[in-house]
């Protein structure tokens, strides 16, 4: 007997999505489907079942927003439609998901020009050296940190360097922010001084951090790295002091036949 001609039966099968709850495809393999599958492969040597693969893994909304913002920043102020963003980033949720669109509207780095067109929103919208100078004139004497200008356009660092060389602006290094603070070099604040005063100013030694710490230790001053470190040290000392106040048993060994730790201790006998 030819076993290939026998009817084949397969139990009902379901393909689930990633959470294993919702069936995407359900197929029942009966005699008819088996024969049609056998004839479709052209060999007649086996039976197979074709079904849709489970749904693609969902991309987190935060990742989508991040990719959109990075792409908009690379456009340096040029607007883009949501459809263009979908093609550039590969996230179809930009069009399909209302949640993603709501998140984009609430993002401080995304500006909606209309319902479907957006652009990157830097802290300072400048694109040329001249605009940087004009901005510094408005912000003088507070200055602007360089790291807050770098998101405006790609070559802002090169333009700032040229402005410094032409003495249109000057910068001061801020060690706490780890960046340079830009200021407009206003002519009215230039005060002529003698060469002797300039020489005296340049000859003033400025100690580095290592020398400063050593000098403080030499004169008996403690160095605390941060407020949090000081709080930790203080709480640690407080814990140690609390442990010193543990209750201990009292034993007055100098009094004969007297145990103050015994329950209902009687007073020592009096001598006649």
Beta strands, then each sheet from edge to edge (+ up, - down):
strand 1: 10-16
strand 2: 23-29
strand 3: 80-81
strand 4: 110-112
strand 5: 117-120
strand 6: 144-145
strand 7: 169-174
strand 8: 179-184
sheet 1: 1+ 2-
sheet 2: 3+ 5- 4+
sheet 3: 6+ 8- 7+
end
